[in-house]
Amino acid sequence: METKVICFANNKGGSGKSTTCSNIGYGLTLLGKKVLLIDGDMQLNLSLAFFAEEKVLEFARGEKNLYHAIRDKKDLSEFILNTEYEGLDLVPSSTLMSSIEYELFTKWQREYILKKCLENVKASGVYDYILIDAPPTLGGWVMNILCASDNLIIPVEASPWGLFGLANMFEFLNEVKQIAPDLSLMGIAITKVDERKNYFKQTIETLQEIDNVHLFSSYVRVDSSVEWAQDNSKPVIAYKRSSRSAKEYMSLAEEVNSYGSR
């Protein structure tokens, strides 16, 4: 199977994007896949899902992180770190990513820098999947991430504001597809579901009305195990495999793998 690059993006903050990326990434390794995670967000949440805060800050302050790779247009293979989990590696982020828009503005063919940095890693075939966590913005850096990706997954929070800005996300995606025509929307993953509230049903109904958009059948309900897992710098699937959210994220990982194997 060819290496698939999947990005997780939503310009609305609080959608569960990093948590979804980290758990699908870990879940895919349990399905026998080798996965590289790339933390593209200055908030460092994806990195914090696998390393303690002190270690993440050490990565962020050093030079072995995504910011330096993009700034210097270097091969990303030089920036890969092993996690404690077999088959799961990570390119950590940096708080300096806050200035990445400026860095990109000064570079030639700036929309394709991440894609070029990823070329050797992707061509090597070492990884089955490369998953990229994008920041909750729309701009040159997210465009870079989308141009480097084969597929996009949009996590959406099942709340009154969860759908806010989704139209902007679709509009931005259509713009990016003008220069990255092979990019496709794999689907929307619904997160932070509370079935006791009507917001969930309303979210489902609204998303089902969108033409030509796949909705993953697996959704993730609100579960305190997720917060405990984050506090312990682990994906919830690794922290408490028997928890409801772990089972739901595992089911979502199976859906993604089924799609990716086509």
C-alpha positions in Angstrom: 0.0 0.0 0.0 1.2 3.5 -0.8 1.8 5.9 2.0 -1.3 8.0 2.7 -1.0 11.5 4.0 -4.0 12.6 6.0 -4.5 15.9 7.7 -6.9 16.9 10.5 -8.1 20.4 10.1 -10.9 22.7 11.3 -10.7 26.4 11.6 -13.0 26.2 14.7 -11.0 25.6 17.9 -12.1 23.0 20.4 -13.2 20.4 17.8 -11.1 17.6 19.3 -8.7 17.7 16.3 -5.4 16.8 18.1 -7.1 14.2 20.2 -8.7 12.6 17.2 -5.4 12.7 15.3 -3.4 11.1 18.1 -5.9 8.3 18.8 -6.5 7.4 15.2 -2.7 7.4 14.8 -2.2 5.1 17.7 -5.2 3.0 16.8 -3.8 2.4 13.3 -0.6 0.9 14.8 -2.8 -1.6 16.7 -4.1 -2.6 13.2 -0.5 -3.4 12.2 0.2 -0.1 10.4 3.3 2.1 10.8 2.4 5.7 11.4 4.2 9.1 11.4 2.5 12.0 13.2 3.4 15.6 12.4 2.4 18.3 14.9 1.7 21.4 12.8 0.2 23.4 15.6 2.1 25.9 17.9 -0.1 24.8 20.8 1.9 21.5 20.8 -1.1 19.4 21.8 -0.3 16.4 19.5 3.3 16.4 20.9 1.9 16.5 24.4 -0.2 13.4 23.7 3.0 11.3 23.6 5.6 13.1 25.6 5.6 14.8 29.0 5.4 18.6 29.0 9.1 19.1 30.0 10.2 17.0 27.1 7.9 18.7 24.6 9.2 22.1 25.7 12.7 20.8 25.2 11.8 19.8 21.7 10.1 23.2 21.1 13.1 25.2 22.3 15.6 23.1 20.3 16.1 22.7 16.6 14.7 19.2 16.1 11.2 20.3 15.4 8.8 21.2 12.5 9.5 24.9 12.6 13.2 24.5 11.8 12.4 21.9 9.1 10.1 24.3 7.3 12.2 27.4 7.8 15.3 25.7 6.4 13.4 23.5 3.8 15.0 20.4 5.2 14.1 16.7 4.7 11.6 15.8 7.5 13.3 12.5 8.0 16.0 14.4 10.0 13.3 15.5 12.5 11.5 12.3 13.3 11.4 11.1 16.9 10.4 7.7 18.2 7.5 7.5 20.7 7.2 4.8 23.3 4.8 2.9 21.0 6.0 0.5 18.4 5.4 1.7 14.9 4.5 5.3 15.9 6.8 8.2 15.3 6.4 11.9 15.7 7.8 15.2 14.2 7.2 17.6 17.1 6.1 21.2 16.9 7.4 24.5 18.3 5.9 27.6 19.7 7.9 29.4 17.0 5.2 28.1 14.6 3.4 31.3 15.5 5.7 33.1 13.0 5.5 30.4 10.2 3.2 32.5 8.1 5.8 35.2 7.8 8.5 32.6 7.1 6.5 31.2 4.3 5.7 34.6 2.8 9.3 35.1 1.9 9.8 31.8 0.2 9.5 30.6 -3.4 6.5 28.2 -4.1 5.6 28.6 -0.5 2.4 26.5 -0.8 4.5 23.3 -1.5 7.3 23.6 1.1 5.9 20.9 3.5 5.1 18.7 0.5 8.7 18.9 -0.6 10.1 18.4 2.9 7.9 15.2 3.1 8.9 13.8 -0.3 11.7 11.5 0.8 9.7 10.2 3.9 6.7 9.4 1.8 8.6 7.9 -1.1 10.6 5.6 1.3 7.4 3.6 2.0 8.5 3.2 5.7 5.1 4.5 6.9 1.6 3.3 5.9 0.1 6.6 7.1 1.4 10.1 7.8 -1.1 12.1 9.9 -0.8 15.9 10.2 -2.5 18.0 12.9 -3.2 21.4 11.5 -3.8 24.6 13.6 -7.3 26.0 14.0 -6.8 28.7 11.4 -7.1 29.2 7.6 -4.0 30.7 5.9 -0.7 29.9 4.2 0.4 27.3 6.6 -2.8 25.3 6.6 -2.8 25.6 2.8 0.7 24.1 3.0 -0.6 21.2 5.0 -3.5 20.6 2.7 -1.2 20.7 -0.4 1.0 18.0 1.2 -2.0 15.7 2.0 -3.9 13.1 0.1 -7.0 13.3 2.3 -8.6 15.6 4.9 -10.6 14.7 8.0 -12.6 17.4 9.6 -13.4 16.8 13.3 -16.6 18.6 14.3 -17.8 19.1 17.9 -21.4 18.2 18.5 -22.4 21.5 20.0 -24.3 24.7 19.0 -21.0 26.3 17.9 -19.5 23.2 16.5 -20.7 23.8 13.0 -19.7 27.5 13.1 -17.2 28.3 10.4 -17.6 24.9 8.6 -18.8 26.8 5.4 -15.5 28.8 5.5 -13.6 25.5 5.8 -15.3 24.1 2.7 -14.7 27.3 0.8 -11.0 27.3 1.7 -10.8 23.6 0.7 -12.2 24.4 -2.7 -9.6 27.1 -3.1 -6.8 24.8 -2.2 -8.0 22.2 -4.6 -7.3 24.6 -7.4 -3.6 24.0 -6.8 -3.9 20.5 -5.2 -6.6 18.8 -7.3 -5.8 15.3 -5.9 -6.7 16.3 -2.4 -10.0 14.8 -1.2 -12.2 15.1 1.9 -12.2 11.7 3.5 -15.0 12.7 5.9 -16.3 14.4 8.9 -15.7 12.9 12.4 -18.2 14.0 15.1 -16.6 14.5 18.5 -17.6 15.5 22.1 -21.0 13.9 21.7 -23.6 14.1 24.5 -26.5 12.0 23.4 -28.7 13.4 26.2 -28.8 16.7 24.3 -30.6 17.6 21.1 -27.4 19.3 19.8 -26.1 15.9 18.7 -29.2 15.1 16.6 -29.2 18.6 15.2 -25.5 18.2 14.3 -26.1 14.9 12.6 -29.1 16.2 10.6 -27.2 19.3 9.5 -24.2 17.4 8.3 -26.2 14.8 6.5 -27.8 17.5 4.4 -24.3 18.5 3.0 -24.0 17.0 -0.5 -21.1 14.7 -1.4 -19.6 14.7 2.2 -19.0 11.4 4.0 -19.9 11.3 7.6 -18.0 8.6 9.6 -20.4 6.3 11.3 -18.2 6.1 14.4 -18.5 9.2 16.7 -16.9 9.9 20.0 -18.9 10.7 23.1 -17.8 12.9 26.0 -15.7 10.8 28.4 -13.6 11.9 31.3 -11.0 9.2 30.3 -9.9 11.5 27.5 -8.9 14.2 30.0 -7.1 11.7 32.2 -5.3 10.4 29.2 -4.2 13.9 28.2 -3.0 14.5 31.8 -0.8 11.4 31.5 0.5 12.3 28.0 -1.1 9.3 26.4 -3.8 8.6 23.7 -6.9 7.4 25.5 -6.7 4.1 23.6 -3.3 3.5 25.3 -4.3 4.9 28.7 -7.6 3.0 29.2 -8.4 0.6 26.4 -11.6 -0.5 28.0 -13.0 3.1 28.2 -16.0 4.1 26.0 -14.0 6.8 24.1 -11.1 4.4 23.5 -13.4 1.9 21.8 -15.0 4.7 19.8 -11.7 6.1 18.6 -10.6 2.5 17.8 -13.7 2.1 15.7 -12.9 5.4 13.9 -9.4 4.2 13.2 -10.8 1.1 11.6 -13.0 3.2 9.4 -10.0 5.4 8.3 -7.9 2.3 7.6 -10.7 0.8 5.5 -10.9 4.0 3.5 -7.1 4.3 3.2 -6.8 0.7 2.0 -8.9 1.3 -1.1 
